[in-house]
Structures are given as C-alpha cells and as structure tokens.
C-alpha cells in the first residue's frame, strides 16, 4: 500500500457510514499508513475504523489490523478504501471479523434521496414475531445481498432480516422484509 495521506473522500465515506450506523467517535488515531477512528456502537461494542490510503489492501495489512485490534482490545474493524482488496485479504478479513467496505460505496447519505426507502435491521424479538406471523423460515423471505449499498450502510450481515419501509399513496406506509444473503 502506498504511503499517501488519507484522502477527504475516504474520511467522508467513513463518517457517513458511522453516522448511518449510529456510531459515536471516541477518538481518532493515526497509524503508519492509515487514519483510524475508535467508535462506540449502540450495543456498547467498541470498533476501530481504519481508512487506508489509495492502493490495494492485502493480507499483510489485514494481519496488521488484526494485531492492532488485539492490542487495543477491540472486537472488530471496518476498512474503507478508494482502492481495492485482494481476494486473500477478503478471506483473511472474514476470519478476523473485519468488514471491508467496497470502493463503490457512495460518499453521500443514500437515504437522503427520496427514492431510497428506510432500511433497518430487525431486532431478534421482532424477527421472531414476523416469522411466526407469516409461518415462514428466514430463508423463505425475498433476499437482499450483503453487497447492496443500503445493507452496507446499515451494517446488516448475512442471516439478518431487513425491514424496508416505503411510503405509498394507496397503502400509507408499506413494510417489506428481506433476508440478507452473502453477495
């Protein structure tokens, strides 16, 4: 990876992502080749957001980040980059619980657009009620991929159920449910 400084675009993407997921920034840290944010989630877990410079993220970077997570006693990380990730880095990140944000992730709040409905992850109790109400298993719901920008923005993982709330002229508010699958 190059030794360039972090671009404003990367920081903007990271800040939008943290805002959409309701993360609170606890502190900003500078690393050798990245800028990171230590943030707190609504569930109380602490995460680090590393925003590396342009270039390709490989296994060495993921190993370095995993070591940092262990040293700082952090549970997971999210990596935002305008470059790309190697396939080996993707596999290694999955093992360490590191989320890799694709370079196509927008640098603006997608939910500000009038055509993008509200998306939210269903809590376990609401999920159970929904499945019992319709007498279905989660995999029987229509699917939405983990690569969908709205799914990335809210932080949904494979196996989650997402509630999509749309406004309708005839039905008022209409709720659709999607099962998140690996994309």
VEXSE-234664 format. One record per residue: z, x, y of N, C-alpha, C in turn. Coordinates in steps of 0.02 Angstrom, whole numbers, plus 50000, padded with zeros to 5 digits. Each point is the difference from the previous one (the first is absolute). Layout:
BEGIN
ZXYZXYZXY ...
//
This chain:
BEGIN
500005004249941500004995850059500005004450062 499674997850051499955004050061500674999950037 500075004850045500625000850039499944996550068 499554995250007499934996450064500624995850013 500094998250062500564995550016499824992949982 500494995849998499904993049982499634996450056 499494996249981499614996450050500354993650021 499864997750059500294993750023499814994149954 499405000349970499784994749956500464999349939 500195005649970500454999949943500684997250019 500265002250057500654997550022499964992650016 499454997850029499914992950016500004995849936 499635002449949499984996449936500694999649969 500375005550002500675000249970500474995250037 499975000050066500444995750040499834992649989 499364998449995499804993049986500264998049932 499915004449951500234998649932500764998849998 500375004250035500734999350001500204993550035 499654998250053500154993850036499864993949955 499435000049966499824994449957500494999249942 500285005449977500484999849944500724999550023 500124999550064500674999450030500445006149984 499715005950002500385006249992500255002350067 500605002650002500285002750062500015007649995 499725003350051499975007250000500695002850015 500255004249955500655003250011499925006750035 499495003949978499885006450033499295002349985 499775004550043499345003049991500115007249979 499615002349951500085006849976499325003550000 500015006350017499395004149997500035004349937 499464999749961499945004249940499475005350014 499915004549952499525005550008499314997450019 499754995049965499334997550013499994992450010 500544997150022500034992850009500564998050047 499964993850022500554997050037500264994349957 500654999249998500284994849958500484995750039 500084993949976500494995450028500464997949944 500645000550011500494997449953500164993050025 499904995049957500074993050020500444996249952 500274994550024500434995749960499644993449990 500004997649938499674993649985500504994450005 499774993750001500464994350002500474999949940 499795002849944500425000249940500525005750002 499985004050052500485005450008499785006649971 499425000249968499755006349972499735004450056 500095006549993499745004650050499375003349973 499475000150039499375003049980499785005150051 499565004349980499715004850048499264998650005 499745000150060499294999050011499715006750021 499605002949958499685006350019499294998650020 499815002650056499334998950026499665006850004 499645001849946499685006649999499395000450045 499795006150014499415001250041499374998249962 499435000450035499364998749968499905004849942 499624997849951499855004249942500124996149936 500085003649946500104996949936500715001449976 500334994849976500675000649972499925001149925 500285005549976499975001649929500684999849967 500025002249938500624999949961500545004350032 499815005750029500495004450031500394996450055 499644996150041500334996350053500474994749971 499784996549949500424994849968500635003249970 499925005749967500595003549973500485002050055 499735002650055500425002050058500374993950028 499654994450005500304993950026500544997349952 499875000449935500494997849950500635004350005 499915006450011500585004650008500394998250063 499654998450055500324998050062500404993649990 499704995249963500354993849986500665001349965 499985004449951500605001749961500525003450044 499785004850040500465003750044500324995450052 499624995550028500244995650052500354993749972 499994999449933500294994349965499674993450022 499345000150002499614994150017499684997249937 499894993549999499764996749939499255000149992 499634999450056499284999649995499685002450064 499335000449999499635002250059499354996250006 499754999850060499344997250014499615005450037 499405001549976499595005250031499404996750034 499935001250065499434997550039499585005950020 499344999649987499555005550016499324997250020 499635003550042499324997950015499515003649955 500245004549959499585003549951499984996249934 500035003749944499984996849935500515003049953 500084997049942500465002249949499615001949938 500215005349965499685001649936500254995149947 499624999249947500204995449947500655002349967 500075006649991500625002749971500604998650045 499905000350066500544998550047500204992749995 499524995549990500164992949993500444998849939 499835003249944500394999249939500705002850008 500055005950031500645003250011500444995850047 499694997250052500374995950048500294993849966 499624997149954500234994149964500635001649959 500025005949970500585002249961500625000750044 499915002650060500565001350046500174994150046 499654994449994500144994350043499775001050071 499465003950009499735001450066499394995550010 500014996150053499454995550016499495003650043 499374999849980499475003150038499604994650036 499995000450066499634995250040499285002550007 499514995949983499305002350004499775000950072 499505004450009499765001450067499694993950033 499814995049961499694994050028500514995150030 500645001549991500524995650028499914999850076 499974994050029499864999450072500565002850044 499815002150059500485002850049500234994650049 499964993749979500234994450041500344995049954 500354995350029500354994949962499494994749978 499834999949936499494995349976500224992750007 500644998850001500254993250005499964997150070 499805004150049499904997550068499354996150006 499555000849952499364996550002500104992849976 499694995250035500104993049984499744998049931 499545003849971499734998349935500405002949942 500505004250014500405003049947500664996049995 500104996649944500614995949992500615004449987 500584997050007500635003449987500075001349925 500195006149983500135002049930500735002249995 500334998049946500685002349989500145000449925 500425004749981500205000849930500534994849985 499904996349946500504995049980500615003449971 500604998150023500615002749970500064997449928 500375003549957500054998149929500194992649988 500474997450039500214993049989499444995150016 499645001050055499444995750018499435000749951 499905006049976499485001449950500144995949937 500625000249978500204996349939499904992450010 500204997550058499914992950015499274998049998 499575004250030499284998650001499714999849929 500185004949959499745000349932500244994149958 500634997950010500264994249963499684993650025 499884999450066499714994050028499304998749972 499605005449994499314999249976499925001649926 500545001749966500005001649928499475005249983 500035005750036499525005449989500375006649994 499665004949972500225006950000499695003350062 500305005450025499735003150061499275002049993 499805002749944499315002349991499494994349999 500244993749996499554994350002499824997950072 500355002750048499844998750070499375003950019 499644997850052499435004150023500255006950020 499585005049990500195007050013499825002350070 500375005050023499845003750061500155007349983 499565004550019500075007049981500485003850046 500295005349973500455004350039499635003650055 499335000349995499605003450051499824995550059 500184993649997499874995450055500415002250061 499695000650059500375002350059500634996050016 499994993449989500604996050013500555001749950 499835001349938500495001849948500305006850017 499595004750022500255006650020500474999250060 499794995950048500394999250062500704997349986 500074995349954500664997149987500395003849947 499675004849966500345004149951500084996949931 499564995349983500044996849934499765004849946 500324999649943499845004249942499704995749945 499685003149952499734996449943500574996349965 499894993649985500514995949969500354995350049 499935001250065500294995650050499584993750007 500304994750028499634994050018500024999550076 499404999150029499934999750072499864992750021 500364997850051499894993350028499575000950062 499444996350003499545000350056500024993250035 500234999950062500084993850038499434999350050 499614994749992499434998750045500134993450037 499744999750061500024993750038499354996249986 500074993749986499434995749984500014993950045 499424998050024499964994150044500174993749962 499854999849936500124994049960500665000049962 500225005949978500605000349958500605002950037 499935001750063500555003350035500045007249978 500565001949970500065006849973499874999749925 499565004449977499815000349930500235006849973 500354999949943500235006249969499605001449937 499775006149994499665002349939500425005749972 499975001049936500395005249967499535004549960 500135006550005499595004849964500455004949963 499775001949940500345004949959499695006850015 500405005050018499755006550019499855004149936 499375002449996499795004149943499785006850026 500045005049957499795006850018499265000050018 499835003150057499304999850023499665006249990 
//
